[in-house]
Amino acid sequence: MKKYLFLIATAVAALAIVSCKKDDTKKVDPTGGVDVATANLVAYFPLNSATDAVKLGEGVTFDKIAGKAKFGVGVRGGCYESTGTVEEEAYLKLNVPATFTSSLSSFTLSAWVYQTGHRGGVFSVGSTDEGVDPNWGAMSMFLDGGNADDGTMLKCYYNNTNPNAKWHGFFPGYKGLEVAKDQWFHAVLTYNENTSKQALYVNGVQVFEGDVLLEGGGAGAGKISLFNASSCYVGAHAQRVSGASAETWLSYLAGKVDEVRLFNKGLSANEVQALYRAEVAAADGLD
C-alpha cells in the first residue's frame, strides 16, 4: 500500500512541476511588468543578455556586441555595460526595420544610464536617407561633457524631415547633478504632436520643455516625420560607428545602459513620473 501511495505522490509532484513550468511561460511579460502606456509601447530592451537583448519590437533583431562591452549588473537584472573609455569602440548593435523611427509622429524614449566618462552615446538610430544630417542620423540620446569641472549635459536629437518645420534638428538638453558620474539616473525624451512640445525628464522630474514650430515661428509643427532607420546602437552614436560622420567627439559611452523603452506617443508629465516610479519599484540594482 505504501508503495502505491509513494507512486501516486510522485506522479502528483511531477504534474505540479510541469504545471508550474507552464504557468511560468504564461507569466512572461513583454513590457517588463511596468504598466504605463503599454498600448503605446513599441519597443522594450531589457538588455539582460545577448539572447534577451530584445523583448518587444517587431522586426528588431540582435546583431553584435563590440569592443570592451558586455552585459553587467543593471537596474533590473542585467544591462549593457562598457568597461572601456569614451575613446574605445564599444557598443551593442541591433538591426531595426526602416519604419522603426519613420512611423513615429509623436514619441517617448526612456532609458536608465550610469556613466563613468562624462560623455558618450546612450541610444541612437542611424539613417542613410538622402538629406539626413551626416552627424546625427534619425534619433539619439547622449551625454556631452568634457571634464569633471564642466560636468555632463544630457542631450537628445531627433531629425524631422517635415519641410514646413522651422528646424529639422532638435537638441533639447539639461546639465545638473542628477546626470553626474557614477550614479544611475532615468532619462526621458518626449515629443507630443498635440501640443508641439518637446520635453526632457530626469528621475521623473521635467527639466526642459520647448516648442517645435513651423517656418516663421507660427503654429506648432504637430505630427513630425523622422528619417528611416538603418540600424540601432546602445552605447554609441550610430553615425560614428557606421562611418557616416568624422566627428571624433561623438564618442562611446563608458558606463551602463538599461531598460530602454520607445513609445509612439509623447507621455504626459504624470505618465513619465508613473513610469519612473514603476521602474524604481521593480528595480534591484539602484544601490
N, C-alpha and C positions, 0 to 999 in steps of 0.2 A: 504493500500500500504506500509506504514511504517513497518507494522508487517511482511510482506513478505520480505522486504529488510533486516530487522533485522535477520530473519531466514536464509537468503542467506549468510549474512555476518558471522553469527555464524558457518555455515557449512564450509565456506571457511577457517575460522580461525582454525577450528578443523582439516581440511585436512592439513593445514600448519604445525600444531603441530605434526601430525603423520608423515608428510614428513620429518620434522627436526629430529625426533627420528630415522627414518630410515637412514638418512644421517649420524647421529652421530655414529650409529653402523658401518657404512661403513668406517668411519674415524679412527677406532681403528687400530693402527699401532703396530705390534708385535716387532718392532725394537725401539720403543720409540721415533720415529721421528728423529733418528740420522742416516743419510745417509752416512755411511762409511763402506765399505766392507760388505754390507748387504747380499750378496750372500754367504759369508763365516761365517756368524753369526749362531752358532748352539745352543746357549742358552743365554737368556737375563732375568735377575732377577731384576725387578724394586723395589722389596721389599717394596711396598707401604702398604700392609696389609697382614693378614693371608690368605685372599681369593684371593689376587692378588700377591702371592709370586712368581709365575712362569708365565711369559707371553710368552716365547718361549723356547722350549726344549722338543723334542719328548720323551715321556716315563718318564718325570720328574714330580713328584707329591709332594705336600706339606705334611709334616709329622707332626711336632710339634714344639712348641716354649717352651723352658725350662728355669727354674730359673728366675733370675731378668732380663728377656729380654722382649722386647715389640716392637711395631712399633712406631717410633717417627717422628720428622720432619727431612727430608733429604735434599740432594742437590736438588732433584726434587720430589715433593710430599712427600710420606712417606719414611721410611728407617728402617732397622734393628737397634735396639738400646739396649745396655745392661746398666742398671743403677747400676750394681754391681761392684765388683772389679775383678782383674785378677785371684784371688783365688776362686771366686764364680762361680759355674757351671751355665752358661747361654749360650744359643745357639739357632739357628734355624736349624732344620733338614729337608733336602729334600731327598726323595728317587729318585735314578737315576738308569738307566739301566747300565749293566756291560760295555757296549760299550761307555759310556759317556767319558771316557778317552782313552780306548784302541783303539778307532777308529781314534785317532789323530796321525798323523806323523809329523805335524807342529802345532803350536797353538799360540794363544794370549789370555791371561787372564787379564782383566782390572776391576778395582773397585775404588770407592770413599771411603776414610777412614777418620774417625775422632777418634783419640784415646786419652784417658784421663789417661791411666795407664802404658804407656811405653812399654807394650808387650802384646802379645795375638794372637790367630789365627784369621785371617781375613776370609779366604775362603779355605776349604780343602776338598779333596776327598779321602775317605778311601778305603782300599782294603784288602781282605782276601786271595788273591792269595798266593800260596806257593812260598816262596822266597822273598816276599816283606819285606822291612825293617820294623821291628815292631814299629819303632818310627814315620814313615813318611807316609805310605800309597802310593797313586798314585801321588798326586799333592797337593801343599799347598802354600798359601801366608800368611805371618805372620810378626809380629813385635817382635823384640828381643832387650831387653834393661833392665837394672837393675834399674837405678835411674836417677834423673834429671841431675846429673853431667856427667854421661856417655852418656846420650841421648838415642835415639832409632835408631835401624837399621831395615830397611825394608829388609826382606829376602823372598826367594821363594825356592821351592823344587819341582822337578819332577823326577820320578823314571823310568829310561829307562831299559827295560828288554833285549835290544839287547846284546847278548853275546859277540859281537865283539867290543863293545864300551869300551873306556878306563876307563870311570867312569859310574856308574849306578845311582848315586845320585848327583844332581847338586844343588849348593847353591849360586846362584847369590845374592848379597846383596849391600845395599847402606845406609850410615849414613849421614844425613845432616839436616839442619834447616827446609827443606821443609816437613820432616816427624816428626816434633816435636809435642808435645802435643797441644790439644785444637785448632786445625785448620783442615779444610778439605784439603785433597790432593788426587790427582788422581794417582794411581799406576798401571803400566802395565808391565807384563812379556811376552816376546816373544821368540819363538824358530823357526828358519827358516831352513827347511831341505835343501834348495837350497844352502845356504851359511854355514850351520852347525854352525851358531852363535846364541847365546842366548843374550838377552838384557833386561835391566830394564829401565823404563822411569818414571819420576815423574813430574807431571804437564806438560806433553808434551815434556819434555827435556830428552834426553838419558843420564843416569848417570852411566851405566855399560854395557860393552859388553865383551863376552868371546867366545872362540871356544869350541865346543863339538867334541872331536876327537875319532878315533878308537884306539884300542890297539897299543902301540908303538908310539903314538903321530903323526901318519902319516895323512892319508886322513881324511876328516871330516866324522862325523857319518851319515850325511844325514837323511833319514827317521828314526825317533825314534819309539819306541814301548813301550807304557806305560802300567802299570798294569791295569787289570779290576777294575772297581769301585764297591764299595759295598754300600756306602751312601755318602752324601754330607752335609757339615756343614758351616754355616755362623756364625762367631764369636767364633770359637773354632777349635782346631786341631782334626781331625777325629779320629786319633788313641788314643788320650787321652780320648775322650768321649766314644769310643767303648770298652775301657779297654785293647786294644792291646799293649799299652805302659805304663810303670810305671814311665816314666819321668815326674816328677811333674812340671818342668819348662815349659812344653808345656801347657801354660796357656790359659785362656779365655779372650776375648777382652773386655776391659772396654771402651766403646765408641760406634761408629756407623759405619755401612757399607751400601753403596747404589750403585745402578746402576751397578750390576755385569754383565760382558759380557764375553763369551767364543767364540773364533773364531777357525776355523780349518785351519788357515794359520798364519804364522808369519808376522804380519803387518810391513810395512816399517816405517822408521822414519817419513816420511811425512804423512803416514796414521795415525800413533799414534798421531801426532800433530793435524791432522784434527779431530780425534776422541775427543781429549781433548777440542779443540775449540768449536766443535759442542755441547758437553755436557755443557760447560760453558755457551754457548749462550742459551741453553734450561733450565738452572738452575734457581731456585728461592730461594735457601736457602744457598748461599755461603757467607753470611754476617759474 
